[in-house]
Amino acid sequence: MATEKELSDFLKSVEKRAFKRCLYHVRNEEAALDIVQDTMMKLAQHYGDKPPAELPLLFQRILSNCTLDWFRRQKTRNALFSNLSDFEAAGEDADFDLLEAFTPDGESHESAEHATQRAQILREIEHEIQNLPGRQREAFLLRYWEEMDVAETASAMGCSEGSVKTHCSRAVAALSRALSAKGIHL
């Protein structure tokens, strides 16, 4: 059984990455924040008594379900209201760096040219990830951003391991093609 401190520490450890993952899906900062907060509340309310080892998969599954619920609500709203301008997604002026968590501490002596080049590449990668189909994007982010194995990703997505492998393979191929076309080779 997870203690209150273990649950709190877990939620602190996943909040930024969960927000970024959710933002890739919904492309709206306020909605992404709401979805992550709802996910955290549901985890604490319904599964706070589970062992700490079970929390990561439960959290990912709840986050996926909350994101799908948001899309369903948006679809319903769009069908009900003729003035869709009230429900448009926010612009692409996000205030965070895609991979800020992956910037090595020792790069404070980086040249301005290298920093600018790296920032441009990261923006291109972020853009291409956003352009992936939803299931491919979800599988890719769970496997490579959240570092889940195939079984955990399948459980979080509610699909088979084979589907996860297929979605990841297609996502990697699409990203590779898109980035290569822009002259980016990683």
N, CA, C and O atoms as a DFTB+ gen file, in Angstrom:
744 C
 N C O
     1  1       0.823      -1.178       0.000
     2  2       0.000       0.000       0.000
     3  2       0.873       1.250       0.000
     4  3       1.797       1.371       0.805
     5  1       0.580       2.166      -0.893
     6  2       1.357       3.396      -1.017
     7  2       1.003       4.353       0.115
     8  3      -0.170       4.562       0.424
     9  1       2.023       4.924       0.723
    10  2       1.788       5.938       1.739
    11  2       1.455       7.248       1.036
    12  3       1.628       7.377      -0.176
    13  1       0.977       8.212       1.807
    14  2       0.642       9.512       1.238
    15  2       1.887      10.165       0.630
    16  3       1.806      10.798      -0.423
    17  1       3.025      10.011       1.286
    18  2       4.287      10.580       0.776
    19  2       4.701       9.888      -0.521
    20  3       5.130      10.554      -1.464
    21  1       4.579       8.551      -0.583
    22  2       4.941       7.825      -1.804
    23  2       4.060       8.259      -2.973
    24  3       4.540       8.452      -4.090
    25  1       2.763       8.409      -2.697
    26  2       1.839       8.848      -3.744
    27  2       2.186      10.260      -4.196
    28  3       2.219      10.539      -5.394
    29  1       2.443      11.146      -3.249
    30  2       2.803      12.522      -3.572
    31  2       4.103      12.580      -4.364
    32  3       4.194      13.311      -5.350
    33  1       5.104      11.822      -3.946
    34  2       6.383      11.791      -4.659
    35  2       6.210      11.249      -6.078
    36  3       6.820      11.751      -7.022
    37  1       5.373      10.220      -6.217
    38  2       5.129       9.665      -7.544
    39  2       4.493      10.718      -8.449
    40  3       4.933      10.915      -9.581
    41  1       3.462      11.393      -7.949
    42  2       2.774      12.397      -8.763
    43  2       3.709      13.540      -9.144
    44  3       3.634      14.045     -10.265
    45  1       4.574      13.952      -8.246
    46  2       5.549      15.002      -8.564
    47  2       6.509      14.534      -9.655
    48  3       6.926      15.321     -10.505
    49  1       6.852      13.256      -9.625
    50  2       7.828      12.742     -10.589
    51  2       7.268      12.614     -12.007
    52  3       8.032      12.599     -12.972
    53  1       5.947      12.523     -12.141
    54  2       5.369      12.310     -13.472
    55  2       4.639      13.518     -14.039
    56  3       4.241      13.498     -15.203
    57  1       4.454      14.563     -13.253
    58  2       3.580      15.644     -13.688
    59  2       4.054      16.362     -14.959
    60  3       3.239      16.598     -15.852
    61  1       5.330      16.715     -15.072
    62  2       5.808      17.456     -16.253
    63  2       5.732      16.614     -17.515
    64  3       5.267      17.083     -18.554
    65  1       6.184      15.383     -17.425
    66  2       6.166      14.527     -18.609
    67  2       4.739      14.187     -19.007
    68  3       4.431      14.102     -20.196
    69  1       3.863      13.992     -18.026
    70  2       2.458      13.709     -18.337
    71  2       1.818      14.906     -19.027
    72  3       1.047      14.750     -19.973
    73  1       2.144      16.099     -18.548
    74  2       1.595      17.310     -19.165
    75  2       2.056      17.424     -20.617
    76  3       1.248      17.692     -21.506
    77  1       3.337      17.225     -20.854
    78  2       3.857      17.337     -22.218
    79  2       3.254      16.278     -23.127
    80  3       2.902      16.561     -24.272
    81  1       3.137      15.062     -22.616
    82  2       2.531      13.990     -23.414
    83  2       1.092      14.347     -23.760
    84  3       0.656      14.179     -24.899
    85  1       0.370      14.833     -22.779
    86  2      -1.029      15.194     -22.998
    87  2      -1.136      16.373     -23.966
    88  3      -2.033      16.416     -24.807
    89  1      -0.224      17.317     -23.840
    90  2      -0.240      18.466     -24.733
    91  2      -0.015      18.052     -26.184
    92  3      -0.585      18.655     -27.093
    93  1       0.812      17.029     -26.411
    94  2       1.001      16.520     -27.768
    95  2      -0.316      16.012     -28.342
    96  3      -0.577      16.147     -29.537
    97  1      -1.136      15.433     -27.487
    98  2      -2.395      14.867     -27.962
    99  2      -3.452      15.940     -28.202
   100  3      -4.046      15.995     -29.279
   101  1      -3.691      16.787     -27.211
   102  2      -4.829      17.705     -27.291
   103  2      -4.478      19.065     -27.884
   104  3      -5.365      19.795     -28.325
   105  1      -3.177      19.415     -27.899
   106  2      -2.699      20.668     -28.492
   107  2      -3.371      21.897     -27.882
   108  3      -3.638      22.876     -28.579
   109  1      -3.640      21.839     -26.588
   110  2      -4.256      22.939     -25.868
   111  2      -3.732      22.881     -24.440
   112  3      -3.997      21.920     -23.718
   113  1      -2.986      23.914     -24.025
   114  2      -2.329      23.881     -22.723
   115  2      -3.317      23.754     -21.564
   116  3      -3.105      22.960     -20.648
   117  1      -4.398      24.540     -21.607
   118  2      -5.368      24.507     -20.515
   119  2      -6.037      23.137     -20.425
   120  3      -6.215      22.601     -19.332
   121  1      -6.402      22.580     -21.563
   122  2      -7.037      21.265     -21.570
   123  2      -6.060      20.196     -21.085
   124  3      -6.442      19.301     -20.331
   125  1      -4.808      20.287     -21.511
   126  2      -3.804      19.314     -21.076
   127  2      -3.613      19.379     -19.565
   128  3      -3.527      18.348     -18.897
   129  1      -3.548      20.583     -19.037
   130  2      -3.402      20.740     -17.585
   131  2      -4.604      20.158     -16.852
   132  3      -4.442      19.472     -15.843
   133  1      -5.807      20.427     -17.352
   134  2      -7.015      19.870     -16.735
   135  2      -7.012      18.344     -16.766
   136  3      -7.366      17.697     -15.781
   137  1      -6.616      17.782     -17.888
   138  2      -6.599      16.328     -18.033
   139  2      -5.607      15.707     -17.049
   140  3      -5.917      14.708     -16.399
   141  1      -4.424      16.293     -16.940
   142  2      -3.414      15.758     -16.018
   143  2      -3.898      15.883     -14.579
   144  3      -3.720      14.961     -13.784
   145  1      -4.505      17.009     -14.241
   146  2      -5.013      17.181     -12.882
   147  2      -6.131      16.181     -12.581
   148  3      -6.164      15.597     -11.498
   149  1      -7.039      15.985     -13.527
   150  2      -8.099      14.986     -13.345
   151  2      -7.502      13.592     -13.155
   152  3      -7.965      12.815     -12.320
   153  1      -6.475      13.290     -13.937
   154  2      -5.815      11.988     -13.830
   155  2      -5.214      11.797     -12.449
   156  3      -5.360      10.739     -11.836
   157  1      -4.541      12.826     -11.966
   158  2      -3.924      12.735     -10.643
   159  2      -4.972      12.563      -9.547
   160  3      -4.785      11.788      -8.610
   161  1      -6.072      13.295      -9.677
   162  2      -7.151      13.178      -8.688
   163  2      -7.760      11.776      -8.710
   164  3      -7.997      11.190      -7.654
   165  1      -8.007      11.248      -9.869
   166  2      -8.586       9.910      -9.973
   167  2      -7.650       8.849      -9.414
   168  3      -8.090       7.921      -8.736
   169  1      -6.364       8.985      -9.698
   170  2      -5.395       8.038      -9.163
   171  2      -5.400       8.089      -7.638
   172  3      -5.440       7.053      -6.975
   173  1      -5.361       9.295      -7.090
   174  2      -5.332       9.440      -5.631
   175  2      -6.626       8.945      -4.994
   176  3      -6.585       8.285      -3.956
   177  1      -7.763       9.249      -5.593
   178  2      -9.047       8.876      -5.015
   179  2      -9.334       7.376      -5.110
   180  3      -9.797       6.760      -4.150
   181  1      -9.056       6.806      -6.267
   182  2      -9.471       5.426      -6.510
   183  2      -8.371       4.389      -6.319
   184  3      -8.657       3.226      -6.036
   185  1      -7.112       4.803      -6.472
   186  2      -6.033       3.822      -6.445
   187  2      -4.897       4.201      -5.496
   188  3      -3.816       3.614      -5.563
   189  1      -5.126       5.165      -4.624
   190  2      -4.107       5.599      -3.691
   191  2      -3.675       4.523      -2.716
   192  3      -2.609       4.620      -2.108
   193  1      -4.500       3.497      -2.564
   194  2      -4.177       2.416      -1.621
   195  2      -3.438       1.257      -2.302
   196  3      -3.164       0.240      -1.665
   197  1      -3.120       1.405      -3.566
   198  2      -2.406       0.346      -4.292
   199  2      -0.913       0.399      -3.958
   200  3      -0.414       1.433      -3.515
   201  1      -0.205      -0.703      -4.168
   202  2       1.249      -0.704      -3.944
   203  2       1.939       0.289      -4.889
   204  3       1.487       0.484      -6.018
   205  1       3.031       0.914      -4.435
   206  2       3.725       1.916      -5.257
   207  2       4.163       1.385      -6.630
   208  3       4.213       2.150      -7.593
   209  1       4.474       0.115      -6.731
   210  2       4.923      -0.447      -8.008
   211  2       3.815      -0.440      -9.061
   212  3       4.108      -0.446     -10.257
   213  1       2.557      -0.427      -8.640
   214  2       1.433      -0.445      -9.576
   215  2       1.035       0.954     -10.053
   216  3       0.301       1.085     -11.032
   217  1       1.502       1.977      -9.385
   218  2       1.074       3.340      -9.694
   219  2       1.423       3.798     -11.109
   220  3       0.573       4.413     -11.753
   221  1       2.636       3.532     -11.632
   222  2       2.947       4.040     -12.975
   223  2       1.992       3.548     -14.068
   224  3       1.529       4.343     -14.886
   225  1       1.700       2.263     -14.086
   226  2       0.785       1.749     -15.117
   227  2      -0.634       2.254     -14.915
   228  3      -1.319       2.594     -15.879
   229  1      -1.076       2.306     -13.664
   230  2      -2.409       2.838     -13.395
   231  2      -2.502       4.295     -13.854
   232  3      -3.488       4.697     -14.473
   233  1      -1.480       5.071     -13.549
   234  2      -1.476       6.476     -13.938
   235  2      -1.553       6.623     -15.458
   236  3      -2.337       7.424     -15.967
   237  1      -0.743       5.855     -16.178
   238  2      -0.735       5.951     -17.637
   239  2      -2.084       5.551     -18.231
   240  3      -2.557       6.168     -19.185
   241  1      -2.688       4.530     -17.670
   242  2      -3.994       4.083     -18.167
   243  2      -5.066       5.139     -17.914
   244  3      -5.887       5.421     -18.787
   245  1      -5.054       5.720     -16.713
   246  2      -6.025       6.769     -16.393
   247  2      -5.799       7.985     -17.287
   248  3      -6.760       8.583     -17.770
   249  1      -4.540       8.355     -17.512
   250  2      -4.230       9.497     -18.381
   251  2      -4.739       9.250     -19.801
   252  3      -5.316      10.145     -20.418
   253  1      -4.532       8.059     -20.310
   254  2      -5.038       7.723     -21.649
   255  2      -6.556       7.818     -21.701
   256  3      -7.119       8.367     -22.648
   257  1      -7.215       7.282     -20.684
   258  2      -8.687       7.318     -20.646
   259  2      -9.213       8.745     -20.521
   260  3     -10.191       9.102     -21.178
   261  1      -8.576       9.564     -19.686
   262  2      -9.006      10.959     -19.534
   263  2      -8.814      11.732     -20.833
   264  3      -9.634      12.582     -21.180
   265  1      -7.736      11.439     -21.550
   266  2      -7.490      12.095     -22.832
   267  2      -8.553      11.692     -23.850
   268  3      -9.080      12.537     -24.574
   269  1      -8.863      10.402     -23.900
   270  2      -9.923       9.938     -24.806
   271  2     -11.267      10.565     -24.445
   272  3     -12.035      10.944     -25.330
   273  1     -11.553      10.675     -23.152
   274  2     -12.794      11.321     -22.715
   275  2     -12.852      12.766     -23.177
   276  3     -13.907      13.248     -23.590
   277  1     -11.715      13.464     -23.109
   278  2     -11.668      14.855     -23.553
   279  2     -12.008      14.944     -25.047
   280  3     -12.781      15.804     -25.468
   281  1     -11.416      14.041     -25.839
   282  2     -11.708      14.041     -27.276
   283  2     -13.181      13.736     -27.537
   284  3     -13.785      14.330     -28.431
   285  1     -13.756      12.830     -26.777
   286  2     -15.188      12.527     -26.945
   287  2     -16.043      13.751     -26.624
   288  3     -16.996      14.055     -27.341
   289  1     -15.696      14.449     -25.542
   290  2     -16.449      15.656     -25.188
   291  2     -16.311      16.720     -26.267
   292  3     -17.281      17.402     -26.598
   293  1     -15.101      16.864     -26.821
   294  2     -14.890      17.837     -27.889
   295  2     -15.726      17.482     -29.113
   296  3     -16.313      18.358     -29.748
   297  1     -15.775      16.202     -29.437
   298  2     -16.548      15.753     -30.599
   299  2     -18.029      16.059     -30.391
   300  3     -18.718      16.497     -31.312
   301  1     -18.505      15.826     -29.180
   302  2     -19.904      16.104     -28.865
   303  2     -20.182      17.600     -28.948
   304  3     -21.181      18.021     -29.530
   305  1     -19.297      18.396     -28.364
   306  2     -19.477      19.854     -28.417
   307  2     -19.471      20.348     -29.860
   308  3     -20.290      21.185     -30.239
   309  1     -18.560      19.834     -30.648
   310  2     -18.485      20.268     -32.042
   311  2     -19.733      19.879     -32.813
   312  3     -20.142      20.595     -33.727
   313  1     -20.336      18.770     -32.465
   314  2     -21.562      18.342     -33.138
   315  2     -22.762      19.170     -32.692
   316  3     -23.706      19.369     -33.456
   317  1     -22.720      19.652     -31.450
   318  2     -23.867      20.372     -30.907
   319  2     -23.858      21.859     -31.205
   320  3     -24.917      22.479     -31.304
   321  1     -22.690      22.429     -31.347
   322  2     -22.599      23.869     -31.513
   323  2     -22.171      24.224     -32.926
   324  3     -21.237      23.637     -33.473
   325  1     -22.857      25.180     -33.501
   326  2     -22.496      25.578     -34.859
   327  2     -21.350      26.584     -34.867
   328  3     -20.628      26.682     -35.859
   329  1     -21.173      27.319     -33.800
   330  2     -20.085      28.292     -33.724
   331  2     -18.874      27.628     -33.084
   332  3     -18.701      27.672     -31.867
   333  1     -18.057      27.026     -33.898
   334  2     -16.922      26.267     -33.393
   335  2     -15.760      27.151     -32.969
   336  3     -14.818      26.657     -32.349
   337  1     -15.792      28.413     -33.275
   338  2     -14.660      29.270     -32.921
   339  2     -14.468      29.354     -31.415
   340  3     -13.357      29.628     -30.963
   341  1     -15.502      29.129     -30.629
   342  2     -15.369      29.141     -29.174
   343  2     -14.579      27.954     -28.653
   344  3     -14.112      27.968     -27.514
   345  1     -14.426      26.929     -29.478
   346  2     -13.794      25.703     -29.014
   347  2     -12.506      25.374     -29.753
   348  3     -12.035      24.238     -29.695
   349  1     -11.931      26.344     -30.442
   350  2     -10.694      26.097     -31.180
   351  2      -9.545      25.894     -30.217
   352  3      -9.548      26.421     -29.104
   353  1      -8.561      25.125     -30.656
   354  2      -7.378      24.888     -29.839
   355  2      -6.525      26.152     -29.793
   356  3      -6.601      27.005     -30.677
   357  1      -5.726      26.251     -28.760
   358  2      -4.823      27.395     -28.603
   359  2      -3.748      27.356     -29.686
   360  3      -3.520      26.317     -30.305
   361  1      -3.097      28.483     -29.908
   362  2      -2.044      28.572     -30.908
   363  2      -0.823      27.767     -30.515
   364  3      -0.807      27.107     -29.475
   365  1       0.193      27.825     -31.347
   366  2       1.397      27.034     -31.120
   367  2       2.470      27.822     -30.385
   368  3       3.661      27.638     -30.639
   369  1       2.050      28.708     -29.465
   370  2       3.030      29.509     -28.737
   371  2       3.262      28.933     -27.344
   372  3       3.143      29.643     -26.346
   373  1       3.587      27.660     -27.281
   374  2       3.820      27.009     -25.996
   375  2       5.064      27.599     -25.333
   376  3       6.032      27.960     -26.002
   377  1       5.015      27.687     -24.009
   378  2       6.100      28.310     -23.260
   379  2       7.098      27.314     -22.700
   380  3       7.821      27.655     -21.763
   381  1       7.172      26.118     -23.221
   382  2       8.123      25.160     -22.667
   383  2       8.946      24.543     -23.780
   384  3       8.547      24.515     -24.944
   385  1      10.102      24.052     -23.384
   386  2      11.009      23.390     -24.312
   387  2      10.669      21.911     -24.315
   388  3      10.531      21.308     -23.251
   389  1      10.532      21.320     -25.486
   390  2      10.128      19.917     -25.627
   391  2      10.923      18.976     -24.740
   392  3      10.339      18.144     -24.045
   393  1      12.192      19.088     -24.750
   394  2      13.023      18.131     -24.027
   395  2      13.842      18.800     -22.928
   396  3      15.008      18.459     -22.729
   397  1      13.237      19.755     -22.209
   398  2      13.994      20.463     -21.190
   399  2      14.554      19.520     -20.138
   400  3      15.606      19.788     -19.558
   401  1      13.866      18.432     -19.892
   402  2      14.341      17.475     -18.901
   403  2      15.574      16.729     -19.385
   404  3      16.283      16.138     -18.571
   405  1      15.851      16.736     -20.676
   406  2      16.967      15.977     -21.213
   407  2      18.199      16.841     -21.499
   408  3      19.176      16.347     -22.063
   409  1      18.167      18.105     -21.124
   410  2      19.330      18.953     -21.332
   411  2      20.362      18.605     -20.283
   412  3      20.098      18.766     -19.091
   413  1      21.536      18.130     -20.688
   414  2      22.560      17.770     -19.720
   415  2      23.006      18.986     -18.919
   416  3      23.078      20.098     -19.442
   417  1      23.305      18.759     -17.638
   418  2      23.696      19.852     -16.754
   419  2      24.979      20.524     -17.200
   420  3      25.161      21.717     -16.956
   421  1      25.857      19.806     -17.834
   422  2      27.158      20.344     -18.187
   423  2      27.193      21.169     -19.454
   424  3      28.288      21.503     -19.907
   425  1      26.080      21.519     -20.052
   426  2      26.092      22.228     -21.329
   427  2      25.987      23.740     -21.181
   428  3      25.559      24.417     -22.116
   429  1      26.363      24.278     -20.042
   430  2      26.278      25.719     -19.868
   431  2      27.317      26.447     -20.716
   432  3      27.187      27.651     -20.935
   433  1      28.343      25.750     -21.197
   434  2      29.385      26.348     -22.016
   435  2      29.133      26.133     -23.501
   436  3      30.042      26.291     -24.316
   437  1      27.935      25.783     -23.846
   438  2      27.562      25.516     -25.224
   439  2      27.570      26.814     -26.032
   440  3      27.160      27.865     -25.539
   441  1      28.036      26.730     -27.269
   442  2      28.062      27.925     -28.117
   443  2      26.637      28.319     -28.486
   444  3      25.725      27.492     -28.491
   445  1      26.469      29.591     -28.791
   446  2      25.148      30.093     -29.171
   447  2      24.660      29.424     -30.452
   448  3      23.475      29.124     -30.597
   449  1      25.582      29.194     -31.372
   450  2      25.215      28.544     -32.632
   451  2      24.696      27.131     -32.382
   452  3      23.674      26.725     -32.933
   453  1      25.420      26.387     -31.538
   454  2      25.018      25.016     -31.236
   455  2      23.686      25.000     -30.488
   456  3      22.831      24.159     -30.766
   457  1      23.506      25.907     -29.555
   458  2      22.248      25.977     -28.794
   459  2      21.074      26.292     -29.714
   460  3      20.004      25.697     -29.587
   461  1      21.272      27.223     -30.637
   462  2      20.215      27.585     -31.573
   463  2      19.894      26.424     -32.505
   464  3      18.728      26.133     -32.771
   465  1      20.936      25.768     -32.996
   466  2      20.750      24.621     -33.888
   467  2      19.995      23.497     -33.172
   468  3      19.085      22.892     -33.738
   469  1      20.383      23.226     -31.919
   470  2      19.722      22.179     -31.143
   471  2      18.255      22.543     -30.898
   472  3      17.378      21.685     -31.003
   473  1      17.987      23.806     -30.573
   474  2      16.606      24.246     -30.330
   475  2      15.759      24.099     -31.598
   476  3      14.594      23.709     -31.523
   477  1      16.336      24.408     -32.753
   478  2      15.599      24.268     -34.009
   479  2      15.285      22.805     -34.304
   480  3      14.184      22.476     -34.746
   481  1      16.243      21.944     -34.060
   482  2      16.022      20.510     -34.286
   483  2      14.942      19.988     -33.346
   484  3      14.074      19.221     -33.762
   485  1      14.992      20.400     -32.088
   486  2      13.984      19.952     -31.126
   487  2      12.589      20.436     -31.520
   488  3      11.611      19.707     -31.356
   489  1      12.494      21.664     -32.039
   490  2      11.190      22.167     -32.500
   491  2      10.675      21.339     -33.666
   492  3       9.484      21.038     -33.740
   493  1      11.567      20.970     -34.574
   494  2      11.166      20.139     -35.714
   495  2      10.706      18.756     -35.244
   496  3       9.707      18.229     -35.734
   497  1      11.429      18.183     -34.308
   498  2      11.043      16.870     -33.769
   499  2       9.672      16.967     -33.106
   500  3       8.807      16.120     -33.330
   501  1       9.478      18.007     -32.286
   502  2       8.193      18.201     -31.614
   503  2       7.066      18.341     -32.634
   504  3       5.998      17.751     -32.474
   505  1       7.308      19.118     -33.674
   506  2       6.296      19.319     -34.713
   507  2       5.937      17.994     -35.384
   508  3       4.761      17.701     -35.598
   509  1       6.938      17.207     -35.710
   510  2       6.685      15.928     -36.377
   511  2       5.987      14.935     -35.449
   512  3       5.159      14.148     -35.907
   513  1       6.303      14.957     -34.164
   514  2       5.592      14.088     -33.208
   515  2       4.125      14.472     -33.153
   516  3       3.256      13.601     -33.104
   517  1       3.840      15.763     -33.160
   518  2       2.452      16.229     -33.129
   519  2       1.688      15.818     -34.382
   520  3       0.469      15.652     -34.339
   521  1       2.394      15.652     -35.498
   522  2       1.744      15.284     -36.750
   523  2       1.464      13.789     -36.883
   524  3       0.769      13.370     -37.809
   525  1       1.996      12.984     -35.967
   526  2       1.733      11.541     -36.022
   527  2       0.258      11.266     -35.737
   528  3      -0.374      12.018     -34.996
   529  1      -0.299      10.200     -36.312
   530  2      -1.659       9.800     -35.939
   531  2      -1.709       9.500     -34.432
   532  3      -0.701       9.118     -33.837
   533  1      -2.872       9.673     -33.833
   534  2      -3.032       9.576     -32.387
   535  2      -2.473       8.326     -31.742
   536  3      -1.727       8.423     -30.768
   537  1      -2.809       7.163     -32.254
   538  2      -2.350       5.911     -31.635
   539  2      -0.841       5.730     -31.810
   540  3      -0.170       5.227     -30.910
   541  1      -0.311       6.135     -32.954
   542  2       1.132       6.053     -33.159
   543  2       1.851       6.991     -32.187
   544  3       2.855       6.622     -31.578
   545  1       1.321       8.200     -32.053
   546  2       1.917       9.180     -31.144
   547  2       1.881       8.659     -29.704
   548  3       2.866       8.771     -28.974
   549  1       0.749       8.094     -29.306
   550  2       0.612       7.569     -27.945
   551  2       1.594       6.426     -27.696
   552  3       2.271       6.400     -26.667
   553  1       1.673       5.495     -28.623
   554  2       2.604       4.365     -28.465
   555  2       4.049       4.858     -28.434
   556  3       4.844       4.404     -27.612
   557  1       4.382       5.772     -29.314
   558  2       5.744       6.308     -29.378
   559  2       6.114       7.002     -28.071
   560  3       7.191       6.768     -27.522
   561  1       5.223       7.853     -27.576
   562  2       5.521       8.593     -26.345
   563  2       5.613       7.669     -25.133
   564  3       6.473       7.854     -24.271
   565  1       4.735       6.682     -25.067
   566  2       4.806       5.753     -23.937
   567  2       6.088       4.928     -23.970
   568  3       6.735       4.734     -22.941
   569  1       6.448       4.449     -25.143
   570  2       7.641       3.590     -25.257
   571  2       8.935       4.374     -25.094
   572  3       9.829       3.952     -24.360
   573  1       9.043       5.514     -25.774
   574  2      10.327       6.194     -25.831
   575  2      10.421       7.414     -24.931
   576  3      11.526       7.802     -24.550
   577  1       9.306       8.027     -24.579
   578  2       9.322       9.175     -23.675
   579  2       9.153       8.695     -22.240
   580  3       9.895       9.105     -21.348
   581  1       8.168       7.819     -22.022
   582  2       7.920       7.288     -20.685
   583  2       8.787       6.070     -20.378
   584  3       8.825       5.599     -19.241
   585  1       9.482       5.563     -21.397
   586  2      10.386       4.421     -21.274
   587  2       9.705       3.159     -20.734
   588  3      10.278       2.426     -19.928
   589  1       8.485       2.924     -21.188
   590  2       7.762       1.710     -20.810
   591  2       8.154       0.586     -21.753
   592  3       8.534       0.829     -22.898
   593  1       8.060      -0.645     -21.267
   594  2       8.307      -1.763     -22.167
   595  2       7.034      -2.039     -22.963
   596  3       6.006      -1.397     -22.748
   597  1       7.111      -2.988     -23.871
   598  2       5.989      -3.265     -24.773
   599  2       4.749      -3.706     -23.993
   600  3       3.640      -3.262     -24.290
   601  1       4.932      -4.575     -22.999
   602  2       3.788      -5.077     -22.221
   603  2       3.120      -3.944     -21.440
   604  3       1.892      -3.857     -21.399
   605  1       3.916      -3.088     -20.830
   606  2       3.348      -1.970     -20.072
   607  2       2.610      -1.006     -20.992
   608  3       1.537      -0.509     -20.650
   609  1       3.183      -0.748     -22.147
   610  2       2.550       0.148     -23.108
   611  2       1.226      -0.439     -23.598
   612  3       0.227       0.271     -23.711
   613  1       1.228      -1.741     -23.888
   614  2      -0.007      -2.406     -24.329
   615  2      -1.075      -2.302     -23.251
   616  3      -2.241      -2.047     -23.550
   617  1      -0.686      -2.498     -22.014
   618  2      -1.639      -2.404     -20.907
   619  2      -2.179      -0.986     -20.770
   620  3      -3.381      -0.796     -20.584
   621  1      -1.302       0.008     -20.861
   622  2      -1.720       1.401     -20.739
   623  2      -2.630       1.829     -21.886
   624  3      -3.556       2.615     -21.687
   625  1      -2.364       1.307     -23.098
   626  2      -3.151       1.686     -24.268
   627  2      -4.391       0.824     -24.452
   628  3      -5.283       1.173     -25.225
   629  1      -4.452      -0.295     -23.748
   630  2      -5.595      -1.185     -23.906
   631  2      -5.597      -1.908     -25.236
   632  3      -6.649      -2.079     -25.853
   633  1      -4.417      -2.338     -25.686
   634  2      -4.320      -3.056     -26.958
   635  2      -3.301      -4.183     -26.811
   636  3      -2.723      -4.365     -25.739
   637  1      -3.085      -4.919     -27.863
   638  2      -2.141      -6.032     -27.810
   639  2      -0.704      -5.538     -27.949
   640  3      -0.459      -4.419     -28.402
   641  1       0.232      -6.381     -27.555
   642  2       1.644      -6.044     -27.693
   643  2       2.018      -5.892     -29.169
   644  3       2.833      -5.039     -29.523
   645  1       1.428      -6.711     -30.014
   646  2       1.680      -6.601     -31.447
   647  2       1.251      -5.246     -32.002
   648  3       1.934      -4.673     -32.850
   649  1       0.118      -4.738     -31.520
   650  2      -0.346      -3.415     -31.955
   651  2       0.634      -2.330     -31.526
   652  3       0.914      -1.398     -32.281
   653  1       1.153      -2.460     -30.308
   654  2       2.132      -1.484     -29.821
   655  2       3.354      -1.488     -30.727
   656  3       3.842      -0.431     -31.127
   657  1       3.848      -2.681     -31.049
   658  2       5.027      -2.785     -31.909
   659  2       4.754      -2.178     -33.282
   660  3       5.604      -1.482     -33.838
   661  1       3.576      -2.440     -33.821
   662  2       3.210      -1.898     -35.126
   663  2       3.137      -0.379     -35.078
   664  3       3.703       0.300     -35.935
   665  1       2.428       0.166     -34.063
   666  2       2.305       1.625     -33.937
   667  2       3.675       2.278     -33.771
   668  3       3.954       3.302     -34.395
   669  1       4.527       1.692     -32.935
   670  2       5.869       2.260     -32.708
   671  2       6.705       2.204     -33.978
   672  3       7.392       3.167     -34.318
   673  1       6.646       1.091     -34.671
   674  2       7.418       0.945     -35.900
   675  2       6.987       1.982     -36.937
   676  3       7.823       2.613     -37.583
   677  1       5.688       2.148     -37.084
   678  2       5.180       3.123     -38.045
   679  2       5.535       4.550     -37.624
   680  3       5.863       5.384     -38.467
   681  1       5.468       4.828     -36.316
   682  2       5.807       6.166     -35.825
   683  2       7.276       6.477     -36.082
   684  3       7.610       7.564     -36.554
   685  1       8.150       5.529     -35.771
   686  2       9.586       5.729     -35.975
   687  2       9.873       5.918     -37.465
   688  3      10.660       6.789     -37.836
   689  1       9.249       5.118     -38.311
   690  2       9.459       5.242     -39.758
   691  2       8.970       6.599     -40.264
   692  3       9.649       7.252     -41.057
   693  1       7.792       7.019     -39.803
   694  2       7.248       8.315     -40.232
   695  2       8.127       9.468     -39.752
   696  3       8.387      10.408     -40.503
   697  1       8.581       9.397     -38.506
   698  2       9.464      10.443     -37.985
   699  2      10.783      10.473     -38.750
   700  3      11.291      11.545     -39.082
   701  1      11.328       9.307     -39.025
   702  2      12.588       9.220     -39.752
   703  2      12.459       9.833     -41.143
   704  3      13.316      10.607     -41.568
   705  1      11.384       9.485     -41.848
   706  2      11.159      10.033     -43.187
   707  2      10.992      11.556     -43.137
   708  3      11.598      12.282     -43.926
   709  1      10.164      12.028     -42.204
   710  2       9.880      13.462     -42.119
   711  2      11.124      14.254     -41.746
   712  3      11.384      15.313     -42.317
   713  1      11.887      13.747     -40.798
   714  2      13.089      14.474     -40.369
   715  2      14.178      14.395     -41.428
   716  3      14.898      15.369     -41.647
   717  1      14.309      13.249     -42.087
   718  2      15.294      13.119     -43.166
   719  2      14.975      14.079     -44.311
   720  3      15.876      14.658     -44.918
   721  1      13.683      14.240     -44.601
   722  2      13.275      15.154     -45.664
   723  2      13.654      16.599     -45.324
   724  3      13.837      17.428     -46.216
   725  1      13.768      16.886     -44.037
   726  2      14.153      18.243     -43.600
   727  2      15.655      18.352     -43.368
   728  3      16.147      19.384     -42.913
   729  1      16.388      17.271     -43.686
   730  2      17.831      17.314     -43.551
   731  2      18.330      17.034     -42.144
   732  3      19.483      17.325     -41.823
   733  1      17.478      16.473     -41.305
   734  2      17.873      16.163     -39.919
   735  2      18.153      14.677     -39.823
   736  3      17.273      13.854     -40.076
   737  1      19.362      14.340     -39.461
   738  2      19.761      12.951     -39.308
   739  2      20.271      12.755     -37.892
   740  3      21.269      13.361     -37.501
   741  1      19.597      11.917     -37.121
   742  2      19.969      11.711     -35.717
   743  2      20.750      10.433     -35.537
   744  3      21.144      10.103     -34.418
